[in-house]
Amino acid sequence: MNLKTYSLVSGSVFGVVCIVHLSTLLGNHDFVIGSHTLLQSFRIIAALLTGFMSFSGLRLFTKS
């Protein structure tokens, strides 16, 4: 797998994860892992982080 394919796949996967985090925030749904519920502040940070990682991966795809 070359760099261009890797950056496209990783940017797309992180984009999907970011959309899932944003949908749980906007839809006011709880995100439960086992018996623990994730706080809204954690979900905001996770959405920002995955959004940045998606942006970086897709930017690298367009540059290479």
WOVEN-V719736 format. One record per backbone hydrogen bond with DSSP energy under -0.5 kcal/mol. NH is the residue of the N-H (numbers start at 1). CO is the residue of the C=O. Records with the same first field share a line. If there is no record, write none. Layout:
NH->CO ; CO
//
This chain:
6->2
7->3
8->4
9->5
10->6
11->7
12->8
13->9
14->10
15->11
16->12
17->13
18->14
19->15
20->16
21->17
22->18
23->19
24->20
25->21
26->22
27->23
28->25
29->24
32->30
33->36
34->32
36->33
38->31
43->39
44->40
45->41
46->42
47->43
48->44
49->45
50->46
51->47
52->48
53->49
54->50
55->51
56->52
57->53
58->54
59->55
60->56
61->57
62->58
63->59
64->60
//
